[in-house]
């Protein structure tokens, strides 16, 4: 009987400590785009769409004006701008069906909440088929990448319109003896961006000229991870 009461007391104490643990108010939120409705062609058809705790939008009315679309396209072999919605791996991260395609500049707005704040943790990134094959083979508008060339995605965080930090990820890097041309989903650490309410994507390339960048300004993203913290939980990390 004493053993029974001792075990019961331990269980009650454990529950009390668990309820007081600030980490219980912090959880991971992952946007994987599987909740987005696509049209018969396999892309999001409206000017904006919501996935998880964020809104993704076109800059104007058409993707050619820049922005972000959700896609389930699987064409990893067709070169050129007729194939602007596919990832080079032909799928989303971890072989999922859906992912997002950015044509710069692209912006994510974290949906406002009176109850929670959101810190960026990480994101999966990949080349689009369009950009990858242009860099690999060249085209009428861009050159085949050679020693010294590079193409990077710049991810900038904002909180209340103030920049928090930037993270640069090289989708291609042929500098200093490297021969990197990304063709698989790669996790990018974004903890440096900290707490955000907006994320902006831009790109830069060594293949640029008088009228700007020649490399197609496309990239694919998936599995955007946030740390969600309840407002008022000052003890949470």
ZASELUM-196068 format. One record per residue (C-alpha): residue number from 0; x, y, z. Coordinates in nm, 4 decimals. Layout:
<recs>
REC,num,u,v,w
REC,NUM,X,Y,Z
...
</recs>
This chain:
<recs>
REC,num,u,v,w
REC,0,0.0000,0.0000,0.0000
REC,1,0.2865,0.2401,0.0856
REC,2,0.4425,0.1656,-0.2538
REC,3,0.1131,0.2481,-0.4259
REC,4,0.0840,0.5857,-0.2518
REC,5,0.4500,0.6639,-0.3252
REC,6,0.4021,0.5965,-0.6968
REC,7,0.0833,0.8053,-0.6991
REC,8,0.2632,1.0963,-0.5326
REC,9,0.5458,1.0783,-0.7883
REC,10,0.2942,1.0786,-1.0739
REC,11,0.1134,1.3853,-0.9354
REC,12,0.4417,1.5745,-0.8827
REC,13,0.5479,1.4904,-1.2392
REC,14,0.2232,1.6300,-1.3769
REC,15,0.2655,1.9508,-1.1773
REC,16,0.6188,2.0041,-1.3063
REC,17,0.5104,1.9271,-1.6627
REC,18,0.2342,2.1870,-1.6437
REC,19,0.4851,2.4438,-1.5170
REC,20,0.7472,2.3615,-1.7763
REC,21,0.7745,2.6601,-2.0139
REC,22,0.8700,2.4263,-2.2986
REC,23,0.5145,2.2915,-2.2923
REC,24,0.4060,2.6225,-2.4507
REC,25,0.6612,2.5997,-2.7345
REC,26,0.6041,2.3752,-3.0316
REC,27,0.7232,2.3200,-3.3862
REC,28,0.5058,2.4281,-3.6805
REC,29,0.5971,2.2947,-4.0252
REC,30,0.4498,2.4277,-4.3518
REC,31,0.4639,2.1431,-4.6040
REC,32,0.2036,2.2755,-4.8541
REC,33,0.0065,1.9499,-4.8512
REC,34,-0.3001,2.1477,-4.7334
REC,35,-0.3091,2.3671,-5.0487
REC,36,-0.5753,2.3060,-5.3156
REC,37,-0.4338,2.3000,-5.6688
REC,38,-0.6069,2.3363,-6.0037
REC,39,-0.6259,2.0732,-6.2779
REC,40,-0.2818,2.1723,-6.4072
REC,41,-0.1163,2.1076,-6.0717
REC,42,-0.0537,2.4608,-5.9443
REC,43,-0.2288,2.7093,-5.7160
REC,44,-0.4506,2.9259,-5.9366
REC,45,-0.5373,3.2239,-5.7166
REC,46,-0.3290,3.5342,-5.6536
REC,47,-0.2555,3.4129,-5.3017
REC,48,-0.2895,3.0982,-5.0958
REC,49,-0.2592,3.0055,-4.7295
REC,50,-0.0623,2.7112,-4.5954
REC,51,-0.0195,2.6503,-4.2256
REC,52,0.0393,2.9803,-4.0464
REC,53,0.1445,3.1866,-4.3497
REC,54,0.0185,3.3521,-4.6694
REC,55,0.1993,3.3230,-5.0045
REC,56,0.1225,3.5651,-5.2871
REC,57,0.1942,3.6729,-5.6426
REC,58,0.3345,4.0242,-5.6723
REC,59,0.0649,4.1201,-5.9239
REC,60,-0.1786,3.9061,-6.1204
REC,61,0.0597,3.6701,-6.3022
REC,62,0.3568,3.4572,-6.1963
REC,63,0.5666,3.6339,-6.4613
REC,64,0.5530,3.9407,-6.2344
REC,65,0.7135,3.7439,-5.9529
REC,66,0.5862,3.5830,-5.6357
REC,67,0.5228,3.2344,-5.5014
REC,68,0.2996,2.9524,-5.6267
REC,69,0.2292,2.6049,-5.4914
REC,70,0.3030,2.3222,-5.7345
REC,71,0.2843,1.9461,-5.7776
REC,72,0.4675,1.9448,-6.1121
REC,73,0.7091,1.6555,-6.1665
REC,74,0.8937,1.7479,-6.4888
REC,75,1.2667,1.7300,-6.4123
REC,76,1.3852,1.6981,-6.7751
REC,77,1.2233,1.9729,-6.9883
REC,78,1.4383,2.2836,-7.0284
REC,79,1.3136,2.6384,-7.0775
REC,80,1.0503,2.8743,-6.9484
REC,81,0.7616,2.6465,-7.0455
REC,82,0.8607,2.4415,-6.7415
REC,83,0.8749,2.7065,-6.4717
REC,84,0.6753,2.5233,-6.2020
REC,85,0.8866,2.2081,-6.1480
REC,86,1.1604,2.1197,-5.9001
REC,87,1.4683,1.9497,-6.0412
REC,88,1.4027,1.6471,-5.8195
REC,89,1.0500,1.6138,-5.9606
REC,90,0.8825,1.6268,-5.6190
REC,91,0.8694,1.8051,-5.2859
REC,92,1.0956,1.7482,-4.9866
REC,93,1.1016,1.3874,-4.8648
REC,94,0.9307,1.2919,-5.1935
REC,95,0.6112,1.4762,-5.1018
REC,96,0.3620,1.5809,-5.3692
REC,97,0.3506,1.9574,-5.3133
REC,98,0.6031,2.2365,-5.2691
REC,99,0.6368,2.6076,-5.3488
REC,100,0.8140,2.7764,-5.6405
REC,101,0.9568,3.1293,-5.6098
REC,102,1.0098,3.3658,-5.8994
REC,103,1.1918,3.6572,-5.7413
REC,104,1.1064,3.8563,-5.5518
REC,105,0.8852,3.6366,-5.3357
REC,106,0.7339,3.7176,-4.9977
REC,107,0.5805,3.5120,-4.7179
REC,108,0.3605,3.6887,-4.4627
REC,109,0.3280,3.5079,-4.1305
REC,110,-0.0387,3.5335,-4.0354
REC,111,-0.0688,3.7622,-3.7314
REC,112,-0.1734,3.6125,-3.4000
REC,113,-0.2486,3.7771,-3.0680
REC,114,-0.1595,3.4541,-2.8919
REC,115,0.1682,3.3438,-3.0513
REC,116,0.5012,3.4565,-3.1939
REC,117,0.6998,3.2661,-3.4561
REC,118,1.0735,3.2107,-3.4857
REC,119,1.2142,3.0636,-3.8052
REC,120,1.4055,2.7397,-3.7606
REC,121,1.4780,2.5937,-4.1047
REC,122,1.3572,2.5392,-4.4599
REC,123,1.4142,2.2830,-4.7361
REC,124,1.5463,2.4383,-5.0606
REC,125,1.6029,2.3039,-5.4118
REC,126,1.6656,2.4278,-5.7651
REC,127,1.3838,2.4548,-6.0139
REC,128,1.4194,2.2478,-6.3300
REC,129,1.4245,2.5702,-6.5345
REC,130,1.7175,2.7274,-6.3457
REC,131,1.9093,2.4017,-6.2999
REC,132,1.9148,2.3062,-6.6693
REC,133,2.0016,2.6630,-6.7724
REC,134,2.3042,2.6579,-6.5434
REC,135,2.4014,2.3065,-6.6475
REC,136,2.3684,2.3487,-7.0243
REC,137,2.3230,2.7175,-7.0999
REC,138,2.0490,2.8656,-7.3179
REC,139,1.9802,3.1517,-7.5580
REC,140,1.9709,3.3916,-7.2627
REC,141,2.2120,3.2464,-7.0064
REC,142,2.5476,3.0745,-7.0156
REC,143,2.6538,2.7301,-6.9034
REC,144,2.8127,2.7719,-6.5623
REC,145,3.1904,2.7492,-6.5457
REC,146,3.4663,2.7965,-6.2902
REC,147,3.3946,3.1039,-6.0794
REC,148,3.0180,3.1111,-6.1383
REC,149,2.7550,3.1067,-5.8637
REC,150,2.3803,3.1443,-5.8038
REC,151,2.2364,3.2130,-5.4606
REC,152,1.9044,3.2480,-5.2811
REC,153,1.8899,3.5286,-5.0245
REC,154,1.6376,3.4789,-4.7424
REC,155,1.5639,3.7934,-4.5405
REC,156,1.3547,3.8054,-4.2232
REC,157,1.1460,4.1015,-4.1050
REC,158,0.9630,4.1901,-3.7858
REC,159,0.7400,4.4989,-3.7908
REC,160,0.9043,4.5984,-4.1221
REC,161,1.2518,4.5933,-3.9620
REC,162,1.5053,4.3504,-4.1067
REC,163,1.6097,4.0831,-3.8565
REC,164,1.8877,3.9095,-4.0562
REC,165,1.9775,3.7484,-4.3881
REC,166,2.0774,3.3938,-4.4820
REC,167,2.2380,3.3154,-4.8180
REC,168,2.2179,2.9697,-4.9735
REC,169,2.4131,2.8823,-5.2872
REC,170,2.2025,2.6889,-5.5372
REC,171,2.5161,2.6680,-5.7526
REC,172,2.8762,2.7332,-5.6563
REC,173,3.1744,2.6870,-5.8879
REC,174,3.4143,2.9083,-5.6927
REC,175,3.7408,2.8021,-5.5276
REC,176,3.7481,2.4557,-5.6815
REC,177,3.3874,2.3736,-5.5936
REC,178,3.1500,2.2052,-5.8383
REC,179,2.8101,2.2392,-5.6684
REC,180,2.4826,2.2431,-5.8602
REC,181,2.1983,2.1582,-5.6214
REC,182,1.9590,1.8894,-5.7485
REC,183,1.8112,1.7576,-5.4243
REC,184,1.6239,1.9044,-5.1304
REC,185,1.8665,2.0589,-4.8825
REC,186,1.7908,2.1820,-4.5311
REC,187,1.8894,2.5438,-4.4644
REC,188,1.9316,2.6652,-4.1060
REC,189,1.7336,2.9881,-4.0541
REC,190,1.7586,3.0345,-3.6767
REC,191,1.9655,3.3479,-3.7410
REC,192,1.6498,3.5211,-3.8696
REC,193,1.4897,3.4798,-3.5259
REC,194,1.1325,3.6045,-3.4702
REC,195,0.9656,3.7163,-3.7943
REC,196,0.6336,3.8222,-3.9399
REC,197,0.7583,3.8378,-4.3008
REC,198,1.0169,3.6582,-4.5136
REC,199,1.1472,3.7909,-4.8439
REC,200,1.3299,3.5909,-5.1127
REC,201,1.5667,3.7398,-5.3691
REC,202,1.8395,3.5884,-5.5885
REC,203,2.1755,3.6883,-5.7322
REC,204,2.3954,3.5277,-5.9975
REC,205,2.7417,3.5728,-6.1429
REC,206,2.5758,3.5479,-6.4861
REC,207,2.4370,3.9004,-6.4947
REC,208,2.4488,4.1781,-6.7494
REC,209,2.3297,4.5247,-6.8347
REC,210,1.9644,4.4277,-6.7868
REC,211,2.0103,4.2215,-6.4734
REC,212,2.0455,3.8528,-6.3985
REC,213,2.0560,3.6087,-6.6909
REC,214,2.0120,3.2958,-6.4777
REC,215,1.6382,3.2216,-6.4369
REC,216,1.5441,3.3690,-6.0976
REC,217,1.3604,3.0614,-5.9696
REC,218,1.3966,2.8436,-5.6589
REC,219,1.1841,2.5838,-5.4789
REC,220,1.1076,2.5669,-5.1056
REC,221,0.9320,2.3202,-4.8753
REC,222,0.8938,2.2209,-4.5089
REC,223,0.9285,2.5670,-4.3555
REC,224,0.9765,2.5128,-3.9827
REC,225,0.8783,2.7680,-3.7175
REC,226,0.9014,2.7639,-3.3407
REC,227,0.5619,2.8760,-3.2111
REC,228,0.5696,3.0400,-2.8674
REC,229,0.2693,3.1488,-2.6637
REC,230,0.2821,3.5226,-2.5943
REC,231,0.3349,3.5879,-2.2241
REC,232,0.5464,3.2759,-2.1793
REC,233,0.8582,3.4786,-2.0964
REC,234,1.0482,3.1755,-1.9698
REC,235,1.0378,2.9965,-2.3035
REC,236,1.3574,3.0051,-2.5045
</recs>
